[in-house]
């Protein structure tokens, strides 16, 4: 029983954290930008997480003025996507 209770508690904490994130996104993103970010979440979870972290950092530093537009979010996502490490495969 304690293992099930621990799993339930963990799931509850994760849901609360997700709700806080979604609430914050409603405040700082335009509807179009929020929809784009949700689409990114479906396709690339790592990019979504990186974008959320970047938005939170900018928000904490006071660098966000007004809501983030779709075009601003696009450029943020492009910057995060271009930071990906490139791998080269060499055959011998």
KEKE-3310 file (N, C-alpha, C; in steps of 0.2 Angstrom, whole numbers, plus 5000, padded with zeros to 4 digits):
npx = (5004:5010:5019:5010:5004:5014:5017:5005:5006:5017:5013:5003:5010:5017:5007:5002:5013:5013:5001:5004:5014:5007:4998:5007:5011:5000:4999:5011:5013:5006:4991:4993:5007:5007:5000:5009:5019:5014:5012:5025:5028:5022:5030:5044:5050:5061:5065:5054:5055:5067:5063:5053:5061:5070:5060:5056:5067:5070:5059:5061:5072:5067:5066:5056:5044:5028:5018:5024:5026:5021:5031:5042:5043:5046:5059:5066:5064:5071:5084:5087:5086:5096:5107:5109:5119:5130:5133:5146:5149:5161:5167:5177)
npy = (4994:5006:5009:5011:5023:5032:5032:5038:5050:5056:5057:5066:5078:5080:5083:5095:5103:5104:5111:5123:5127:5128:5139:5149:5150:5155:5168:5174:5171:5174:5168:5161:5159:5151:5140:5135:5131:5121:5112:5109:5103:5090:5085:5086:5084:5088:5100:5108:5108:5115:5127:5131:5132:5143:5153:5155:5159:5171:5178:5178:5186:5198:5202:5200:5209:5213:5201:5186:5185:5175:5175:5179:5168:5158:5162:5160:5146:5142:5146:5138:5125:5126:5124:5112:5097:5092:5077:5067:5053:5042:5031:5017)
npz = (5000:5004:4993:4982:4987:4988:4974:4969:4976:4970:4957:4959:4963:4951:4943:4949:4947:4933:4931:4937:4928:4916:4919:4921:4908:4901:4906:4901:4887:4871:4863:4851:4852:4863:4858:4848:4856:4863:4853:4850:4861:4859:4849:4852:4866:4873:4868:4871:4885:4886:4881:4890:4902:4897:4896:4909:4915:4908:4913:4927:4927:4923:4910:4901:4893:4892:4883:4876:4859:4845:4835:4842:4850:4841:4836:4848:4850:4838:4841:4852:4846:4837:4845:4847:4848:4836:4827:4820:4809:4806:4795:4794)
capx = (5000:5014:5021:5005:5003:5020:5016:5000:5009:5022:5008:4999:5015:5019:5001:5002:5018:5011:4996:5008:5018:5002:4996:5012:5012:4994:5001:5016:5013:5000:4987:4997:5013:5006:4998:5015:5023:5010:5013:5032:5028:5020:5035:5050:5049:5067:5065:5049:5057:5072:5059:5050:5066:5072:5055:5056:5074:5069:5054:5064:5077:5063:5068:5050:5040:5022:5017:5029:5022:5023:5037:5047:5044:5049:5066:5068:5065:5076:5090:5087:5087:5103:5112:5110:5126:5131:5137:5148:5150:5166:5168:5184)
capy = (5000:5012:5010:5014:5029:5036:5034:5043:5057:5058:5059:5072:5083:5081:5087:5102:5107:5105:5116:5130:5129:5131:5145:5154:5151:5159:5175:5177:5169:5175:5162:5158:5156:5145:5134:5133:5128:5114:5108:5107:5098:5084:5082:5086:5086:5091:5107:5111:5109:5120:5133:5133:5135:5149:5158:5156:5162:5178:5181:5180:5192:5204:5204:5200:5215:5211:5194:5184:5183:5169:5176:5179:5161:5155:5163:5156:5139:5141:5147:5132:5120:5126:5123:5104:5095:5088:5070:5064:5046:5040:5024:5015)
capz = (5000:5004:4987:4979:4990:4985:4967:4969:4979:4965:4951:4961:4963:4944:4940:4951:4944:4926:4931:4938:4922:4911:4922:4920:4901:4899:4908:4897:4880:4867:4862:4845:4854:4868:4854:4845:4862:4865:4847:4851:4867:4856:4844:4854:4873:4876:4865:4875:4892:4886:4880:4896:4906:4895:4897:4916:4916:4906:4917:4933:4926:4922:4903:4897:4893:4889:4881:4871:4853:4841:4831:4847:4852:4835:4837:4854:4848:4833:4845:4856:4841:4834:4850:4847:4846:4829:4828:4814:4809:4802:4794:4793)
cpx = (5004:5017:5016:5003:5008:5019:5011:5002:5013:5018:5005:5004:5016:5013:5000:5007:5016:5006:4999:5011:5013:4999:5000:5012:5006:4995:5006:5017:5006:4997:4991:5003:5012:5004:5004:5019:5020:5012:5021:5032:5027:5026:5042:5050:5055:5067:5060:5051:5063:5068:5056:5055:5069:5067:5055:5062:5073:5064:5057:5069:5073:5064:5062:5046:5033:5022:5022:5025:5025:5030:5043:5049:5048:5057:5069:5069:5070:5083:5092:5089:5093:5108:5113:5117:5125:5135:5139:5150:5155:5167:5175:5184)
cpy = (5006:5014:5014:5021:5034:5037:5039:5050:5060:5061:5066:5078:5085:5085:5094:5106:5109:5111:5123:5132:5132:5137:5151:5156:5155:5166:5178:5176:5172:5168:5158:5155:5150:5139:5131:5129:5121:5109:5105:5102:5091:5081:5082:5089:5089:5099:5111:5112:5114:5127:5136:5136:5142:5155:5160:5160:5170:5181:5183:5185:5198:5206:5203:5206:5213:5203:5192:5182:5177:5169:5176:5172:5157:5156:5160:5149:5138:5141:5140:5126:5120:5125:5115:5102:5091:5082:5069:5057:5045:5033:5022:5009)
cpz = (5000:4997:4982:4981:4988:4978:4966:4971:4973:4959:4953:4961:4956:4941:4942:4948:4936:4926:4932:4931:4917:4913:4920:4912:4898:4901:4903:4890:4877:4865:4856:4848:4859:4864:4851:4850:4863:4859:4848:4856:4864:4852:4848:4862:4876:4874:4869:4882:4891:4885:4886:4901:4904:4897:4904:4918:4914:4911:4924:4933:4924:4914:4898:4898:4889:4888:4876:4865:4850:4838:4836:4849:4847:4835:4843:4853:4843:4836:4849:4852:4838:4839:4851:4845:4840:4830:4821:4814:4804:4801:4792:4788)
residu = (UNK:UNK:UNK:UNK:UNK:UNK:UNK:UNK:UNK:UNK:UNK:UNK:UNK:UNK:UNK:UNK:UNK:UNK:UNK:UNK:UNK:UNK:UNK:UNK:UNK:UNK:UNK:UNK:UNK:UNK:UNK:UNK:UNK:UNK:UNK:UNK:UNK:UNK:UNK:UNK:UNK:UNK:UNK:UNK:UNK:UNK:UNK:UNK:UNK:UNK:UNK:UNK:UNK:UNK:UNK:UNK:UNK:UNK:UNK:UNK:UNK:UNK:UNK:UNK:UNK:UNK:UNK:UNK:UNK:UNK:UNK:UNK:UNK:UNK:UNK:UNK:UNK:UNK:UNK:UNK:UNK:UNK:UNK:UNK:UNK:UNK:UNK:UNK:UNK:UNK:UNK:UNK)
# end
